[in-house]
Amino acid sequence: MQFDFEQVHNYYERLVFQEVVKRSESHSHFDHNMLADVACVALNRLPARYVRHDVDLVFYMTEHERHAIELALEEALQFAFVFVAERAGKNAKNS
């Protein structure tokens, strides 16, 4: 018997990746490594929600749950951009 787990993913991954790309325009001093770090930091601040299909989760969510996800995503991304920027600044000073 073979198992196919390719569809299984963390629901937040796509949301975070899309937002990091979108927000990278206003953070032009972030290189691709810093943006990858932002995504990692943000994802580590969010709960893991594994799904096979995003629409399955979204379909059963209440408006309150959707709003809570939007707030958590916003908070995680804001923290991550600041965190990575601060660390990059400290690393530049120590070089």
Residue frames as qw, qx, qy, qz and C-alpha x, y, z in Angstrom:
[[0.000, 0.889, 0.457, 0.000, 0.00, 0.00, 0.00],
 [0.421, 0.225, 0.000, 0.879, 1.34, 3.44, -0.95],
 [0.155, -0.794, -0.442, 0.387, 0.56, 6.66, 0.83],
 [0.357, 0.525, 0.215, 0.742, 0.46, 10.08, -0.77],
 [0.351, -0.706, -0.386, 0.480, 1.08, 12.93, 1.64],
 [0.385, 0.184, 0.230, 0.875, 2.01, 15.59, -0.93],
 [0.156, -0.684, -0.393, -0.594, -1.21, 17.51, -0.34],
 [0.591, -0.686, -0.362, 0.220, -0.68, 17.74, 3.41],
 [0.394, 0.401, -0.137, 0.816, 0.66, 21.12, 4.45],
 [0.207, -0.448, -0.495, 0.716, 0.50, 23.72, 7.19],
 [0.183, 0.824, 0.525, 0.106, -2.40, 26.05, 6.38],
 [0.188, -0.918, -0.008, 0.349, -0.36, 29.08, 7.47],
 [0.598, -0.204, 0.441, 0.637, 2.57, 28.44, 5.13],
 [0.345, 0.512, 0.529, 0.583, 0.94, 29.78, 1.98],
 [0.139, -0.941, -0.299, -0.079, -0.56, 32.74, 3.82],
 [0.501, -0.733, 0.162, 0.430, 2.79, 33.68, 5.35],
 [0.564, -0.019, 0.494, 0.662, 4.74, 33.20, 2.12],
 [0.229, 0.710, 0.495, 0.445, 2.26, 35.34, 0.16],
 [0.249, -0.955, -0.161, 0.025, 2.35, 38.11, 2.76],
 [0.587, -0.529, 0.269, 0.550, 6.15, 38.10, 3.00],
 [0.470, 0.258, 0.516, 0.668, 6.40, 38.48, -0.77],
 [0.031, 0.848, 0.423, 0.318, 3.77, 41.24, -0.76],
 [0.391, -0.910, -0.038, 0.129, 5.42, 43.12, 2.11],
 [0.738, -0.156, 0.220, 0.619, 8.93, 42.71, 0.70],
 [0.340, 0.686, 0.283, 0.578, 8.21, 45.69, -1.57],
 [0.237, -0.911, 0.005, -0.336, 8.12, 47.96, 1.48],
 [0.686, -0.626, 0.337, 0.154, 11.21, 46.26, 2.96],
 [0.713, 0.675, -0.187, 0.035, 13.54, 46.66, 0.00],
 [0.002, -0.737, 0.643, -0.211, 16.62, 46.42, 2.25],
 [0.770, -0.206, 0.572, -0.193, 15.71, 42.79, 3.09],
 [0.248, 0.416, -0.784, -0.389, 17.55, 40.29, 0.91],
 [0.755, -0.044, -0.514, -0.405, 16.15, 36.85, 0.04],
 [0.497, -0.002, -0.779, 0.383, 17.81, 35.25, 3.08],
 [0.099, -0.002, 0.470, -0.877, 16.26, 37.79, 5.43],
 [0.622, -0.017, -0.173, -0.764, 12.83, 37.26, 3.86],
 [0.706, -0.032, -0.703, -0.074, 13.17, 33.51, 4.34],
 [0.273, -0.014, -0.701, 0.659, 14.07, 34.19, 7.98],
 [0.371, -0.043, 0.156, -0.914, 10.98, 36.40, 8.33],
 [0.735, -0.053, -0.457, -0.497, 8.81, 33.56, 7.04],
 [0.601, -0.023, -0.756, 0.259, 10.39, 31.10, 9.50],
 [0.058, 0.012, -0.548, 0.834, 10.03, 33.44, 12.48],
 [0.523, -0.042, -0.033, -0.850, 6.41, 34.21, 11.61],
 [0.750, -0.042, -0.585, -0.306, 5.52, 30.54, 11.10],
 [0.471, -0.005, -0.757, 0.453, 7.11, 29.61, 14.42],
 [0.138, 0.003, 0.422, -0.896, 4.83, 32.11, 16.16],
 [0.661, 0.018, -0.180, -0.728, 1.69, 30.58, 14.64],
 [0.707, -0.129, 0.649, -0.249, 0.03, 27.31, 15.57],
 [0.006, -0.169, 0.874, 0.455, 0.43, 24.40, 13.19],
 [0.668, 0.332, 0.376, -0.550, -2.80, 23.67, 11.31],
 [0.139, -0.224, 0.852, 0.451, -2.24, 20.84, 8.91],
 [0.669, 0.448, 0.293, -0.516, -4.73, 20.33, 6.11],
 [0.583, 0.148, 0.678, 0.423, -4.96, 18.63, 2.76],
 [0.198, 0.569, 0.477, 0.640, -7.02, 21.35, 1.11],
 [0.086, -0.014, -0.275, 0.958, -7.23, 24.95, 2.31],
 [0.426, -0.242, -0.325, -0.809, -10.84, 25.22, 1.18],
 [0.617, -0.343, -0.708, -0.017, -11.84, 22.43, 3.54],
 [0.387, -0.293, -0.498, 0.718, -10.63, 24.43, 6.53],
 [0.052, 0.012, -0.041, -0.998, -11.94, 27.78, 5.30],
 [0.427, -0.316, -0.615, -0.583, -15.37, 26.36, 4.49],
 [0.609, -0.486, -0.624, 0.055, -15.94, 25.25, 8.08],
 [0.349, -0.070, -0.353, 0.865, -14.51, 28.34, 9.78],
 [0.055, -0.849, -0.498, 0.164, -16.71, 30.88, 11.46],
 [0.250, 0.868, 0.024, 0.429, -16.24, 34.58, 10.79],
 [0.510, -0.824, 0.232, -0.080, -14.75, 34.89, 14.28],
 [0.855, -0.216, 0.346, 0.320, -12.16, 32.18, 13.51],
 [0.617, 0.582, 0.205, 0.488, -11.22, 33.86, 10.21],
 [0.055, -0.938, 0.079, -0.333, -10.75, 37.16, 11.99],
 [0.705, -0.641, 0.292, 0.075, -8.61, 35.50, 14.69],
 [0.838, 0.116, 0.302, 0.440, -6.39, 33.97, 11.98],
 [0.377, 0.788, 0.102, 0.476, -5.99, 37.36, 10.28],
 [0.334, -0.903, 0.179, -0.205, -5.00, 38.99, 13.58],
 [0.825, -0.407, 0.333, 0.209, -2.55, 36.20, 14.48],
 [0.749, 0.393, 0.252, 0.470, -1.01, 36.37, 11.01],
 [0.154, 0.899, -0.001, 0.410, -0.62, 40.14, 11.19],
 [0.538, -0.799, 0.257, -0.079, 0.95, 39.99, 14.65],
 [0.876, -0.165, 0.333, 0.307, 3.37, 37.21, 13.66],
 [0.632, 0.562, 0.193, 0.497, 4.47, 39.04, 10.51],
 [0.054, -0.941, 0.093, -0.322, 4.97, 42.37, 12.23],
 [0.695, -0.640, 0.322, 0.064, 7.05, 40.69, 14.93],
 [0.876, 0.078, 0.317, 0.356, 9.08, 38.72, 12.37],
 [0.477, 0.750, 0.067, 0.454, 10.03, 41.72, 10.23],
 [0.245, -0.901, 0.236, -0.269, 11.17, 43.68, 13.28],
 [0.837, -0.430, 0.328, 0.087, 12.98, 40.69, 14.79],
 [0.829, 0.265, 0.244, 0.427, 14.93, 39.94, 11.60],
 [0.276, 0.857, -0.019, 0.435, 15.74, 43.61, 11.00],
 [0.459, -0.829, 0.279, -0.155, 17.09, 43.99, 14.53],
 [0.873, -0.248, 0.356, 0.225, 19.21, 40.84, 14.24],
 [0.696, 0.538, 0.167, 0.445, 20.58, 41.95, 10.86],
 [0.012, 0.928, -0.126, 0.351, 21.52, 45.30, 12.39],
 [0.657, -0.665, 0.355, -0.020, 23.32, 43.64, 15.29],
 [0.888, 0.063, 0.321, 0.323, 25.17, 41.28, 12.94],
 [0.496, 0.755, 0.053, 0.426, 26.28, 44.21, 10.76],
 [0.237, -0.905, 0.251, -0.249, 27.66, 46.03, 13.81],
 [0.773, -0.472, 0.421, 0.058, 29.58, 42.92, 14.93],
 [0.867, 0.403, 0.153, 0.249, 31.21, 42.40, 11.52]]
